[in-house]
Amino acid sequence: MATSMKDIARDLGVSVVTVSKVVRNVPDISEGTRKRVLQRIKELNYTPNAAAQALVTGRSRVIALVVPDLVHPFFAEVAKGLSAVLRSKAYSLVISSSEEDPALEQKEIEHLLARGVDALIIASVQTAAHNFTRIEERQTPCVLIDRKFDGLRANFIGVNDELVGRLATEHLIDVGCRRIAHIGGSDVSTARGRLEGYTRTLRSHGLSATDDLIVSRAHGDDLGDVTGYEAMQRLLALKPRPDGVFCFNDPTAMGAMLAILDHGLKIPDDVAVIGCGDVHYSKFLRVPLTSISQQTEEMGRRAGQLALSLVNSKDAGPPRTILLKPRLKVRQSTSRTGVQHREAW
């Protein structure tokens, strides 16, 4: 049979409460007793029963991350930064995918709440804020990442997406592009913000932001490469065709680049391409991809730190918004010969 706290307490002549406090790292135990208990735990290879601990403490020591999909490396990098923070505090991470389906996201959140997770970190695919009332009713700490909702008072960690669109479009203008297209994502805050930054920047430079140059796709994350390819084919059929394209994210940009190359065109000489997310393999592509970094791992770390502070705080106070600075990473997909690049903002 598995070793229990009672076995350890009996062996050492201490109470079960004392053993429990040592396991939970409660400070009001003498150092000598703590060392004796820890040594016996090690000798017996004792593993605390997480369900029993949760009943005693009211905490599961589990934090859940809900993401739109498990394919896009952006969310894997977020999870990496998040996991490192949680692991250092003896918390576990559970990851759930909504598959870009708002109804499935709601079901997954209900399941996670029923399991008693201590906090939720969500990159939501919802289009309305009212779907978060259940989380508020349960008083479970919640942190939104990457995507947010107008009018919802919630903790949020991400970037200014309008600035992302501005950075990307300014860069394409700087390298000489004048007919700049945009391949956008689904109806979420990130896509809307980046589109707004793109259109405002073009207008501020006296350039056209016409409807034919803007293609929005329903699947910007899980099928980004496919939809990027299809969208770029449509853009290349225009006369005149675009000489630059700003893509909602890196997978979309990769699909767009393949379409350009399949048409026998050169990147960046015929069409310059910029993405967003700066996934790790962007620099290893046939044409290394210029991208806007969202400091993805840092986003995960900050989300973990904020979630833990909410879990351990008796008074969480007003919701916090943390905006990380987007950074331009210039690579070959926009590096036209003889062009001087503006410093990243």
N, C-alpha and C positions, 0 to 999 in steps of 0.2 A: 504493500500500500504506500501511497505517496506520503511523504513527511508533512506534518501539520505544525501549526504554531504551538499547539498543545504539547507536541512531542519535544519541541525545542525548549519550551518553558519548563516542562517536567525535568528534562536533562540538566538544566542549569539552576533549577530551584528558584525561578522567577515567575512572575505572573504572565498570563497571555497578553495582557494589556501592555506590559513592558516590551515584549517581543514585537507586538504590533506597532508600537511607537518607534522602535528601532527600524523596522521595515519601512515605515512611512517617513523616516528621517525627522521625527518630532524632536526638538532640541532639549526637552526637560528630562533627559536620561544621562546619568553619569558616564564619563568617558570610559571608565573601566567596564561597566555593564554593557555599554554599546559594543566595545571590542569583543567581549565574551560572546555576545549574541551573534555578531557578524561572523566570528570565527566558526561558531557551531552551524550557522546557516551555510557557510562555505563547505564545511565537512560533510554535511548531509545533502548538499546540492539542492537546497530548498528553493522552490519557486513560488512566490506569493500567488494566491488565487485572485486574479484580477476582478472577477465578478464579486467575490466576497469583499474585497477592498472597496469596491464601488459602493456597495451597500452601506459600509461603515462611514466612508468619507463623503459620499454623495457626488463623487467624481470618478469618471471612467479613465482619466488620463489618456484620452483619445481625442484628437482633433481631426475633423474631416475636411477634405478639399474636394469641391465639386467643380468639374471643368467641362467645357463643351465636348471635348473628345480626347482620346489617348494617343492620337496619331501626330498631331502638331507638336513639334519639339519645343515650342514656346512654353507649353504647360508642363512639360517634363523638366525644363530648367527652373520654372517656378517651384515645382515640387522638390527639386534638389535643394534649393536654398531654404525652403520651408522645413524640410525633413531634418536638415543639419541643426537648425535652431531647436526643434522639438526634441530631437534625440539627446541633445545636451542637457535637457531638463527632464529626462526620463518620461517623455510623452511619446505616444505612438501616432502615426499618421495613417488615415484611411482615405483612399482616393476613389471617387465615384465619377462616372462619365454620364452626361446627359444626352450625348449623341446629337447635340444641337436641337433637341426636342424639349420645348418648355413644359409639356405635360410630364414627360419622363423626369425632367429635373425636379418637378414638384414631388413626384413619387419617391425619388431618391432622397430628397431632403426629409420627407416624412419618415422614411425608414431609418435615417441617421438620427433623427430626433428621438424615435422610439428606442433606439439602442443607447440613448443617453450620452451622446458625444458631448464633450465639454464646450466645444466651440465649432462654428462652421466658417469656412473660408470659401467664397463662391465667386467664380467667373460665370456670371449668369447669362442665359440665353432668353430670359423673359423680356417681354416688351412693355410690361406694366409693373409698377411698384407694389400694387396691392397684393401680389402673390407672396409677399414677405411678411404678411400679418401673422401667419402661423408661427414663424420664428420669434417674432416679438411677443406673442402670447406665451410662448414657452420660456421666455426670458433667457434664451440661449445666446451667448455672445456671437456676433456675426461680423465678418469683415468681407467687404466686396473688394475684388481685385480686378484690374484691367477694365472692367465694364461697370458703369454706374447708371443711376436713374435720376432724372430731374424730379425734384420735389420729395425725394426720399432722404430722410435724415439717417444716414448710415455711415459706419466706418468704411473708408475707401483708401486703397493704395493703388496707384497707377501713374500714368503720365498725362500731360495736357495733350490730348489727341489733335486738337486744332493746331498746336505748335508742331506736332509731328508732320501734319500735312503741309504746313508752312515751310518747315525745314527741307522736306523732300522736294517740294516744288521749286523753292528758291535755288536749290542745288542744280536741278535740271535747267533752270534758266541761266544759271552761272556757267554751265558747260555749253551753252549755245542753243539749247532747245527752244523752239518757239511754238510748235504745235504739240502740246503736251496732253496726253490722255490720262485717265484714271480708271483703274479696275478696283471697284470697291467690294465691300462685304455685305453681310446681311444687316437687317435693321436693328443694330445695337449701337451703343454710344461711341464705341471706338470707330466704327465705320462712319457714323455721322460726323464725328469731330474731324476725322482726317479729310473727309470730303469737303467740309467747310473750310479747313485750312488751305486745301488745294484751290478751291474756287476763289477765295478772297485774295490769295497771293497772285493768281493769274490776273485778276481784275486790277490789282494794285500796280501791275506792270503793263497794263494796257493790252493784255493778251486775252484770247477767247476761251471761255469755259462753256462751250456749247454742249447740248445734250448728246450729240453723236459721239463726243469724245469721252463720255462717262458711261461705263458699263458696271452695273452692280449685280452681284451674284448671291444666291441664297446661301451657298455653302462656302464660307470664306476660310474655314479652318480645316475641317476633316477632308474635304475634297479640293483644297485650294489649288493644287497643281493642275487638276483636270479643268476646273472652272477658269483658271488663269489662261490655260491653253486655248479654250474655246473663246474666251473674251478677246484675247489678242488676235485670233483669227478674224473676228468681226472687225476689230479696229484696223487691221492691215488691209481690209477690203475697202476702206475709205479712200477717197481721192480728194486732196492729197492725204497720204497716210500720216500718222503721228511720227514725230522724230524723237519723242521721249514719252515714257510712261511711268507713272507712280502707282505702285501696286499696294493694296491694303495690307498685305503681309508677305513674308518671304516665300512660303509655298506657292502663293499666287504668282509672285514674280518669277519663280522657277518655271512654272507652266508657261508664262508669257514668253520667257526667253527661249524655251524649246520651240514655240510656235514661230518666233522670229527667225531662228536658225533653220527651221524646216522650210521657210520661205526663201532660203538662200540669201538672207540679209545678214549684215554684220552688226555685232554689239560691241561697242557703243556707236560706231561710225554712222550706221543707218538709223538705229533706234537705241537710245540710252534707256536703261532700266534701273529703277530703285525700288527696294522693298522696305519692309518694316519688321522688326523683331530681332534681327541680327543673330539668327540661329547659328550654332557653332560651325556647321558645315558650309555656310555661305561662301567662305573664302576658298573652299576646295572644289567648287563647281568648275565646269569647263570654262566658263567665263565667271570669275569671282564676282559676287553680287554686292553692290553698294547697298547699304541698308541703314535704317534708323534704329539704334539700340535703345531698348526700353529698360536697360539694366535689369534683366529678367530674374536672375538669381537673387539680386538685391531686393527685388519686389517680393520674392518668396520669403527671404529673411525678415524683412520688415513686417510682412503679414504674420509670420510666426511670433515675432516679438510682441506685436500688438494684440494678437489673440491670447497669448499667455498673460499679458498684463490685464486684459479684460476678465479672464477666468479667475485670476488671483486678487482682483480688486473688489472691495465691498461697495465702492461708489465709482462706477466707470466714467461718470461725467458725460459731457456732450460728445457726440460722434467726432472722430478725427479724420481729416483728409490729409494724406501724405502723397505729394506729387514728386516723382523722381524726374531728373532732368534727361530728356531724350538727347542722344548724341549721334551725330552723323559719322558713319564709317565708310569712307570712300574706297572703292575697289575698282576693278577693271570695267565693270558694266557701265560706268559713267565716265571713265577716265579718257577723255578725248585729248589727242595730242595738242600740246601748246596751250591748254586751258589752265588758268590759275584758279585753284579752288579756294573758295571762301572758307574761313575757319568755322568749324562747327560751333553753334551757339551754346 
